[in-house]
Amino acid sequence: MTIQHRYDPHRKWEPRQPGTGGGKTSAMIASLAAEGYDAVPAPFGHALVKEAKKNDRIVGLTADLAKYTDLHIFAKAFPDRFYQMGMAEQVMVSAAAGMAREGFIPFATTYAVFASRRAYDFIAMAIAEEYLPVKIVCALPGLTTGYGPSHQATEDLAIFRGLPNLTIVDPCDAIDVAEAVPAITAHPGPVYMRLPRGNVPSVIRKHCLDYKFELGKAKLLRDGSDALIISSGFMTMRALDAAVAMETEGTSVAVLHCPTIKPLDTETILAEAGKSRRLVVTAENHTVVGGLGEAVASTLLTNGVTPQFRMIGLPDQFLDAGALPSLHDRYGISTDAIIRQVRGWL
């Protein structure tokens, strides 16, 4: 096995001039709304306020990131039900567990890297083992920031998939987010939800008018005879765009959206993957280790469904910092990269 070193002891480092070097900040944290779709501002924050008006047991906690997880909208509407816990994720989730024991439904927000890496043991012991209704909602999942490994939660699904009792949600767009909030509120147990924040594109109903988010359910957004892409998160948007583009060249691609990673909708996946001898591809904003791709592969193999199968996802390595469009193309999760890979496999 070859180990790749990020540090080169022989490299000569030139002094960086002020204001130069690296991608622009706007490109490193660019909203995914710049994809040709209408955008909805802060769908999570607005949906949580709407739900909290009907349910006075909902409270909001954040680890000094209310503005960056859209929880500031809830804080403004319900200041007496909002708790700023500071930069201490372990304290935040422990407090959320205590509130849940007292009958509240806490929504705790931070960045995905901090919940998965720093607070895992507290989530496991205080929340998941006790099956408490804490909803952990985290921004910057996968490669949705260009600020390097310290902020890129490329392995969060792998970390959390092995945790018993925890439901995992990876919504695609503003519709998914808004409809997921009441669904996870009603769910009696703990939930980890990846969060598209800020101006979030409204994608799915442009392709599938009757789509509705259902916890634990996958939905076929378009059918096709040559390939089936099984996707989650914003990769469903990319898969749909790729399918539309490939249709013009005579390639028919189906897209199955799986917004719930755990429990996986095995019944729908098996039914769609077993329909014909078409190529089956998973597409996820996560490392190819331990995420949607491996979950689908295990489901297919253990049930004797063996189509030609490939995975699109991030590589098993720490990723670079830089502008998101360049990083997405480099690591194979842009729309063009999906088209190149699927076309090559076909």
C-alpha beads as a LAMMPS data file, in Angstrom:
LAMMPS data file: protein, C-alpha beads

346 atoms
345 bonds

1 atom types
1 bond types

-500.0 500.0 xlo xhi
-500.0 500.0 ylo yhi
-500.0 500.0 zlo zhi

Masses

1 110.0

Atoms # bond

1 1 1 0.000 0.000 0.000
2 1 1 1.344 3.427 -0.941
3 1 1 0.949 6.238 1.586
4 1 1 0.389 9.677 0.071
5 1 1 2.072 12.463 2.025
6 1 1 0.582 15.945 1.900
7 1 1 3.824 17.536 3.145
8 1 1 6.824 17.904 0.850
9 1 1 9.975 18.736 2.879
10 1 1 11.777 19.904 -0.275
11 1 1 9.094 22.336 -1.434
12 1 1 10.122 25.991 -1.413
13 1 1 7.420 28.177 0.071
14 1 1 7.167 31.691 -1.318
15 1 1 5.716 34.449 0.856
16 1 1 2.064 35.031 -0.017
17 1 1 1.151 38.592 -0.839
18 1 1 -1.887 40.016 0.967
19 1 1 -5.097 39.456 -0.959
20 1 1 -3.691 36.810 -3.314
21 1 1 -3.653 33.048 -3.584
22 1 1 -6.341 30.391 -3.256
23 1 1 -9.892 30.416 -4.543
24 1 1 -12.217 33.291 -3.811
25 1 1 -14.144 32.919 -0.597
26 1 1 -17.452 33.035 -2.470
27 1 1 -16.370 30.087 -4.609
28 1 1 -15.216 28.096 -1.592
29 1 1 -18.577 28.367 0.154
30 1 1 -20.701 28.872 -2.962
31 1 1 -24.386 28.043 -2.717
32 1 1 -25.485 25.083 -4.788
33 1 1 -28.382 27.281 -5.928
34 1 1 -26.265 28.499 -8.831
35 1 1 -27.296 25.449 -10.840
36 1 1 -30.167 26.855 -12.941
37 1 1 -32.907 26.234 -10.379
38 1 1 -35.013 28.603 -8.293
39 1 1 -33.675 29.028 -4.768
40 1 1 -35.492 29.059 -1.444
41 1 1 -33.810 30.955 1.416
42 1 1 -33.185 28.964 4.611
43 1 1 -35.841 26.253 4.180
44 1 1 -34.802 24.486 7.394
45 1 1 -35.159 27.578 9.567
46 1 1 -38.544 28.509 8.145
47 1 1 -39.862 24.937 8.323
48 1 1 -38.752 24.623 11.949
49 1 1 -40.515 27.875 12.870
50 1 1 -43.691 26.620 11.188
51 1 1 -43.514 23.341 13.085
52 1 1 -42.653 25.030 16.387
53 1 1 -45.801 27.164 16.167
54 1 1 -47.786 23.925 16.330
55 1 1 -45.574 22.153 18.865
56 1 1 -44.330 23.996 21.932
57 1 1 -42.043 21.089 22.879
58 1 1 -39.593 21.999 20.079
59 1 1 -36.430 23.755 21.246
60 1 1 -33.339 24.794 19.314
61 1 1 -29.684 24.502 20.340
62 1 1 -26.542 25.425 18.456
63 1 1 -22.795 25.296 18.963
64 1 1 -22.177 28.943 18.040
65 1 1 -23.386 28.359 14.471
66 1 1 -27.003 29.548 14.387
67 1 1 -26.419 31.836 11.400
68 1 1 -24.619 29.118 9.468
69 1 1 -27.229 26.410 10.070
70 1 1 -30.255 28.706 9.484
71 1 1 -31.273 28.259 13.125
72 1 1 -31.095 32.040 13.593
73 1 1 -34.564 32.214 12.037
74 1 1 -35.914 29.987 14.803
75 1 1 -33.986 31.997 17.407
76 1 1 -35.614 35.223 16.248
77 1 1 -39.105 33.708 16.298
78 1 1 -38.691 31.846 19.611
79 1 1 -35.896 33.478 21.637
80 1 1 -37.109 31.809 24.842
81 1 1 -36.766 28.367 23.225
82 1 1 -33.316 28.938 21.723
83 1 1 -30.054 27.982 23.454
84 1 1 -26.617 29.177 22.371
85 1 1 -24.229 26.559 23.760
86 1 1 -20.948 28.007 22.492
87 1 1 -18.264 26.048 20.681
88 1 1 -18.831 22.879 22.690
89 1 1 -20.624 20.193 20.727
90 1 1 -20.331 17.609 23.509
91 1 1 -22.061 19.984 25.907
92 1 1 -24.724 20.800 23.318
93 1 1 -25.736 17.207 22.604
94 1 1 -25.634 16.324 26.301
95 1 1 -27.924 19.255 27.077
96 1 1 -30.195 18.184 24.227
97 1 1 -30.360 14.693 25.727
98 1 1 -31.359 16.134 29.092
99 1 1 -34.059 18.281 27.497
100 1 1 -35.384 15.257 25.603
101 1 1 -35.641 13.328 28.865
102 1 1 -37.807 16.160 30.200
103 1 1 -40.224 15.852 27.285
104 1 1 -38.830 18.364 24.786
105 1 1 -37.924 17.743 21.129
106 1 1 -34.488 19.340 20.710
107 1 1 -33.062 20.356 17.337
108 1 1 -29.294 20.658 17.765
109 1 1 -27.304 22.261 14.945
110 1 1 -23.630 22.512 14.104
111 1 1 -21.303 21.539 11.255
112 1 1 -21.304 17.874 10.277
113 1 1 -17.598 17.426 11.047
114 1 1 -18.077 18.588 14.620
115 1 1 -21.102 16.386 15.343
116 1 1 -19.597 13.271 13.802
117 1 1 -15.999 13.606 14.960
118 1 1 -16.167 15.509 18.249
119 1 1 -19.510 14.555 19.749
120 1 1 -19.915 10.954 18.588
121 1 1 -19.537 9.257 21.977
122 1 1 -21.996 11.668 23.597
123 1 1 -24.505 11.080 20.800
124 1 1 -24.053 7.316 21.131
125 1 1 -24.327 7.055 24.918
126 1 1 -26.632 9.936 25.866
127 1 1 -28.981 9.959 22.860
128 1 1 -28.922 6.876 20.624
129 1 1 -28.668 4.230 23.357
130 1 1 -31.544 5.886 25.216
131 1 1 -33.586 6.323 22.017
132 1 1 -34.266 10.002 22.736
133 1 1 -35.990 12.285 20.193
134 1 1 -33.003 14.549 19.573
135 1 1 -32.673 15.828 15.990
136 1 1 -29.061 16.577 15.061
137 1 1 -29.108 18.817 11.985
138 1 1 -25.720 19.562 10.457
139 1 1 -24.504 21.892 7.720
140 1 1 -21.493 21.365 5.417
141 1 1 -21.923 17.638 4.791
142 1 1 -19.486 15.965 2.413
143 1 1 -17.779 18.289 -0.043
144 1 1 -19.945 21.389 0.370
145 1 1 -17.142 23.655 1.518
146 1 1 -13.748 24.354 0.020
147 1 1 -12.035 24.900 3.366
148 1 1 -10.294 21.554 3.490
149 1 1 -10.453 18.451 5.731
150 1 1 -11.136 20.414 8.927
151 1 1 -14.587 21.357 7.571
152 1 1 -15.327 18.647 4.965
153 1 1 -17.466 15.907 6.527
154 1 1 -16.704 13.335 3.866
155 1 1 -17.067 10.378 6.261
156 1 1 -20.044 11.369 8.458
157 1 1 -22.424 8.758 7.026
158 1 1 -19.863 6.001 7.580
159 1 1 -19.438 7.137 11.177
160 1 1 -23.148 7.293 11.956
161 1 1 -24.452 4.325 9.929
162 1 1 -23.031 1.908 12.470
163 1 1 -24.835 3.557 15.391
164 1 1 -27.965 1.643 16.459
165 1 1 -31.299 3.488 16.773
166 1 1 -30.150 6.471 14.689
167 1 1 -32.139 7.468 11.606
168 1 1 -30.055 9.213 8.924
169 1 1 -31.478 11.667 6.381
170 1 1 -29.676 13.223 3.393
171 1 1 -32.132 15.607 1.673
172 1 1 -31.632 16.852 -1.871
173 1 1 -33.206 20.303 -1.983
174 1 1 -35.465 22.896 -0.370
175 1 1 -38.538 20.674 -0.823
176 1 1 -36.869 17.740 0.887
177 1 1 -35.651 19.881 3.781
178 1 1 -38.998 21.589 4.391
179 1 1 -40.925 18.311 4.299
180 1 1 -38.326 16.418 6.332
181 1 1 -38.680 18.749 9.345
182 1 1 -42.226 17.679 10.334
183 1 1 -41.375 14.066 9.474
184 1 1 -38.360 13.882 11.763
185 1 1 -40.204 15.841 14.462
186 1 1 -42.880 13.145 14.500
187 1 1 -40.284 10.348 14.553
188 1 1 -39.964 9.149 18.177
189 1 1 -36.227 8.463 18.056
190 1 1 -32.967 10.294 17.278
191 1 1 -32.199 11.622 13.802
192 1 1 -29.060 12.843 12.068
193 1 1 -29.885 15.060 9.088
194 1 1 -27.410 16.539 6.619
195 1 1 -28.395 20.134 5.910
196 1 1 -28.286 22.163 2.686
197 1 1 -28.153 25.683 4.110
198 1 1 -28.668 29.241 2.889
199 1 1 -30.221 29.622 -0.548
200 1 1 -31.203 26.059 -1.374
201 1 1 -32.333 25.070 -4.888
202 1 1 -35.801 23.695 -5.495
203 1 1 -35.111 20.780 -7.812
204 1 1 -37.160 17.642 -7.447
205 1 1 -40.636 18.822 -8.446
206 1 1 -39.229 20.256 -11.649
207 1 1 -38.612 16.632 -12.615
208 1 1 -41.305 14.800 -10.621
209 1 1 -44.484 16.733 -9.814
210 1 1 -45.913 14.214 -7.353
211 1 1 -42.786 13.916 -5.188
212 1 1 -43.261 14.033 -1.429
213 1 1 -40.644 13.347 1.219
214 1 1 -41.409 10.230 3.262
215 1 1 -39.088 9.130 6.027
216 1 1 -37.563 5.765 5.145
217 1 1 -38.790 5.817 1.542
218 1 1 -36.979 6.135 -1.798
219 1 1 -38.704 7.619 -4.847
220 1 1 -38.175 7.015 -8.564
221 1 1 -37.974 10.535 -10.031
222 1 1 -37.547 9.447 -13.656
223 1 1 -37.381 6.111 -15.433
224 1 1 -34.839 4.886 -17.967
225 1 1 -33.756 1.698 -19.686
226 1 1 -29.956 1.978 -19.947
227 1 1 -28.873 2.915 -16.433
228 1 1 -30.281 3.492 -12.949
229 1 1 -28.640 6.088 -10.692
230 1 1 -29.429 5.651 -6.986
231 1 1 -28.559 8.913 -5.251
232 1 1 -28.976 11.056 -2.152
233 1 1 -28.391 14.665 -1.159
234 1 1 -27.485 17.182 -3.842
235 1 1 -26.162 14.318 -5.950
236 1 1 -29.780 13.632 -6.880
237 1 1 -29.836 17.082 -8.500
238 1 1 -26.634 16.245 -10.347
239 1 1 -27.998 12.832 -11.363
240 1 1 -31.172 14.397 -12.753
241 1 1 -29.199 16.992 -14.714
242 1 1 -26.927 14.258 -16.063
243 1 1 -29.914 12.121 -17.054
244 1 1 -31.513 15.009 -18.957
245 1 1 -28.243 15.755 -20.759
246 1 1 -27.626 12.108 -21.652
247 1 1 -31.143 11.742 -23.020
248 1 1 -30.205 14.136 -25.841
249 1 1 -27.507 11.690 -26.956
250 1 1 -29.847 8.711 -26.843
251 1 1 -28.984 7.299 -23.428
252 1 1 -31.941 6.588 -21.114
253 1 1 -31.109 7.040 -17.420
254 1 1 -33.424 6.486 -14.448
255 1 1 -32.910 8.300 -11.117
256 1 1 -33.934 6.829 -7.752
257 1 1 -33.698 9.342 -4.901
258 1 1 -32.910 7.911 -1.438
259 1 1 -33.215 10.747 1.091
260 1 1 -33.165 8.282 4.006
261 1 1 -29.827 6.506 4.311
262 1 1 -30.812 4.543 7.409
263 1 1 -33.140 2.697 7.430
264 1 1 -32.590 2.156 3.713
265 1 1 -35.627 1.500 1.530
266 1 1 -34.390 -1.937 0.490
267 1 1 -37.726 -2.964 -1.023
268 1 1 -37.733 -0.137 -3.576
269 1 1 -34.015 -0.478 -4.320
270 1 1 -34.323 -4.205 -4.980
271 1 1 -37.400 -3.708 -7.140
272 1 1 -35.776 -1.034 -9.309
273 1 1 -32.331 -2.667 -9.523
274 1 1 -33.872 -6.000 -10.462
275 1 1 -36.190 -4.699 -13.192
276 1 1 -33.856 -5.185 -16.138
277 1 1 -30.236 -5.713 -17.093
278 1 1 -29.404 -2.017 -16.858
279 1 1 -26.297 -0.554 -15.251
280 1 1 -26.831 0.410 -11.580
281 1 1 -24.802 3.346 -10.247
282 1 1 -24.854 4.953 -6.805
283 1 1 -24.027 8.651 -6.505
284 1 1 -23.290 10.321 -3.185
285 1 1 -21.605 13.372 -1.683
286 1 1 -19.553 11.173 0.638
287 1 1 -16.542 8.914 0.542
288 1 1 -17.089 5.618 -1.276
289 1 1 -16.255 3.953 2.048
290 1 1 -19.235 3.252 4.289
291 1 1 -21.919 5.406 2.682
292 1 1 -24.879 4.958 0.353
293 1 1 -22.889 3.018 -2.240
294 1 1 -21.762 0.290 0.131
295 1 1 -25.223 0.150 1.734
296 1 1 -26.833 -0.427 -1.673
297 1 1 -24.150 -2.926 -2.724
298 1 1 -24.725 -4.955 0.442
299 1 1 -28.481 -4.868 -0.085
300 1 1 -28.188 -6.114 -3.674
301 1 1 -25.653 -8.867 -2.986
302 1 1 -27.321 -10.282 0.123
303 1 1 -30.609 -10.512 -1.766
304 1 1 -29.147 -12.154 -4.865
305 1 1 -29.633 -9.165 -7.174
306 1 1 -26.430 -8.782 -9.194
307 1 1 -26.583 -6.112 -11.906
308 1 1 -23.507 -4.435 -13.328
309 1 1 -22.778 -2.081 -10.419
310 1 1 -20.587 1.015 -9.998
311 1 1 -20.186 3.744 -7.369
312 1 1 -19.747 7.509 -7.788
313 1 1 -18.494 9.217 -4.654
314 1 1 -15.552 10.958 -3.075
315 1 1 -12.216 9.124 -2.892
316 1 1 -10.893 7.549 0.290
317 1 1 -8.528 10.391 1.095
318 1 1 -8.376 13.812 2.709
319 1 1 -9.508 16.313 0.091
320 1 1 -7.926 19.572 -0.979
321 1 1 -9.117 23.090 -0.260
322 1 1 -10.224 25.308 -3.114
323 1 1 -13.160 26.492 -5.184
324 1 1 -16.079 24.076 -5.036
325 1 1 -16.782 23.795 -8.781
326 1 1 -13.180 22.763 -9.409
327 1 1 -13.156 20.341 -6.479
328 1 1 -16.436 18.727 -7.520
329 1 1 -15.100 18.085 -11.004
330 1 1 -11.707 16.915 -9.737
331 1 1 -13.239 14.390 -7.357
332 1 1 -15.877 13.132 -9.773
333 1 1 -19.158 14.457 -8.358
334 1 1 -19.981 17.260 -10.818
335 1 1 -22.702 16.770 -13.413
336 1 1 -20.104 16.533 -16.188
337 1 1 -18.120 13.990 -14.177
338 1 1 -21.225 11.841 -13.682
339 1 1 -21.897 11.922 -17.429
340 1 1 -18.286 10.963 -18.225
341 1 1 -18.304 8.049 -15.808
342 1 1 -21.710 6.636 -16.712
343 1 1 -20.978 6.975 -20.436
344 1 1 -17.680 5.129 -19.964
345 1 1 -19.287 2.273 -18.011
346 1 1 -22.021 1.894 -20.613

Bonds

1 1 1 2
2 1 2 3
3 1 3 4
4 1 4 5
5 1 5 6
6 1 6 7
7 1 7 8
8 1 8 9
9 1 9 10
10 1 10 11
11 1 11 12
12 1 12 13
13 1 13 14
14 1 14 15
15 1 15 16
16 1 16 17
17 1 17 18
18 1 18 19
19 1 19 20
20 1 20 21
21 1 21 22
22 1 22 23
23 1 23 24
24 1 24 25
25 1 25 26
26 1 26 27
27 1 27 28
28 1 28 29
29 1 29 30
30 1 30 31
31 1 31 32
32 1 32 33
33 1 33 34
34 1 34 35
35 1 35 36
36 1 36 37
37 1 37 38
38 1 38 39
39 1 39 40
40 1 40 41
41 1 41 42
42 1 42 43
43 1 43 44
44 1 44 45
45 1 45 46
46 1 46 47
47 1 47 48
48 1 48 49
49 1 49 50
50 1 50 51
51 1 51 52
52 1 52 53
53 1 53 54
54 1 54 55
55 1 55 56
56 1 56 57
57 1 57 58
58 1 58 59
59 1 59 60
60 1 60 61
61 1 61 62
62 1 62 63
63 1 63 64
64 1 64 65
65 1 65 66
66 1 66 67
67 1 67 68
68 1 68 69
69 1 69 70
70 1 70 71
71 1 71 72
72 1 72 73
73 1 73 74
74 1 74 75
75 1 75 76
76 1 76 77
77 1 77 78
78 1 78 79
79 1 79 80
80 1 80 81
81 1 81 82
82 1 82 83
83 1 83 84
84 1 84 85
85 1 85 86
86 1 86 87
87 1 87 88
88 1 88 89
89 1 89 90
90 1 90 91
91 1 91 92
92 1 92 93
93 1 93 94
94 1 94 95
95 1 95 96
96 1 96 97
97 1 97 98
98 1 98 99
99 1 99 100
100 1 100 101
101 1 101 102
102 1 102 103
103 1 103 104
104 1 104 105
105 1 105 106
106 1 106 107
107 1 107 108
108 1 108 109
109 1 109 110
110 1 110 111
111 1 111 112
112 1 112 113
113 1 113 114
114 1 114 115
115 1 115 116
116 1 116 117
117 1 117 118
118 1 118 119
119 1 119 120
120 1 120 121
121 1 121 122
122 1 122 123
123 1 123 124
124 1 124 125
125 1 125 126
126 1 126 127
127 1 127 128
128 1 128 129
129 1 129 130
130 1 130 131
131 1 131 132
132 1 132 133
133 1 133 134
134 1 134 135
135 1 135 136
136 1 136 137
137 1 137 138
138 1 138 139
139 1 139 140
140 1 140 141
141 1 141 142
142 1 142 143
143 1 143 144
144 1 144 145
145 1 145 146
146 1 146 147
147 1 147 148
148 1 148 149
149 1 149 150
150 1 150 151
151 1 151 152
152 1 152 153
153 1 153 154
154 1 154 155
155 1 155 156
156 1 156 157
157 1 157 158
158 1 158 159
159 1 159 160
160 1 160 161
161 1 161 162
162 1 162 163
163 1 163 164
164 1 164 165
165 1 165 166
166 1 166 167
167 1 167 168
168 1 168 169
169 1 169 170
170 1 170 171
171 1 171 172
172 1 172 173
173 1 173 174
174 1 174 175
175 1 175 176
176 1 176 177
177 1 177 178
178 1 178 179
179 1 179 180
180 1 180 181
181 1 181 182
182 1 182 183
183 1 183 184
184 1 184 185
185 1 185 186
186 1 186 187
187 1 187 188
188 1 188 189
189 1 189 190
190 1 190 191
191 1 191 192
192 1 192 193
193 1 193 194
194 1 194 195
195 1 195 196
196 1 196 197
197 1 197 198
198 1 198 199
199 1 199 200
200 1 200 201
201 1 201 202
202 1 202 203
203 1 203 204
204 1 204 205
205 1 205 206
206 1 206 207
207 1 207 208
208 1 208 209
209 1 209 210
210 1 210 211
211 1 211 212
212 1 212 213
213 1 213 214
214 1 214 215
215 1 215 216
216 1 216 217
217 1 217 218
218 1 218 219
219 1 219 220
220 1 220 221
221 1 221 222
222 1 222 223
223 1 223 224
224 1 224 225
225 1 225 226
226 1 226 227
227 1 227 228
228 1 228 229
229 1 229 230
230 1 230 231
231 1 231 232
232 1 232 233
233 1 233 234
234 1 234 235
235 1 235 236
236 1 236 237
237 1 237 238
238 1 238 239
239 1 239 240
240 1 240 241
241 1 241 242
242 1 242 243
243 1 243 244
244 1 244 245
245 1 245 246
246 1 246 247
247 1 247 248
248 1 248 249
249 1 249 250
250 1 250 251
251 1 251 252
252 1 252 253
253 1 253 254
254 1 254 255
255 1 255 256
256 1 256 257
257 1 257 258
258 1 258 259
259 1 259 260
260 1 260 261
261 1 261 262
262 1 262 263
263 1 263 264
264 1 264 265
265 1 265 266
266 1 266 267
267 1 267 268
268 1 268 269
269 1 269 270
270 1 270 271
271 1 271 272
272 1 272 273
273 1 273 274
274 1 274 275
275 1 275 276
276 1 276 277
277 1 277 278
278 1 278 279
279 1 279 280
280 1 280 281
281 1 281 282
282 1 282 283
283 1 283 284
284 1 284 285
285 1 285 286
286 1 286 287
287 1 287 288
288 1 288 289
289 1 289 290
290 1 290 291
291 1 291 292
292 1 292 293
293 1 293 294
294 1 294 295
295 1 295 296
296 1 296 297
297 1 297 298
298 1 298 299
299 1 299 300
300 1 300 301
301 1 301 302
302 1 302 303
303 1 303 304
304 1 304 305
305 1 305 306
306 1 306 307
307 1 307 308
308 1 308 309
309 1 309 310
310 1 310 311
311 1 311 312
312 1 312 313
313 1 313 314
314 1 314 315
315 1 315 316
316 1 316 317
317 1 317 318
318 1 318 319
319 1 319 320
320 1 320 321
321 1 321 322
322 1 322 323
323 1 323 324
324 1 324 325
325 1 325 326
326 1 326 327
327 1 327 328
328 1 328 329
329 1 329 330
330 1 330 331
331 1 331 332
332 1 332 333
333 1 333 334
334 1 334 335
335 1 335 336
336 1 336 337
337 1 337 338
338 1 338 339
339 1 339 340
340 1 340 341
341 1 341 342
342 1 342 343
343 1 343 344
344 1 344 345
345 1 345 346
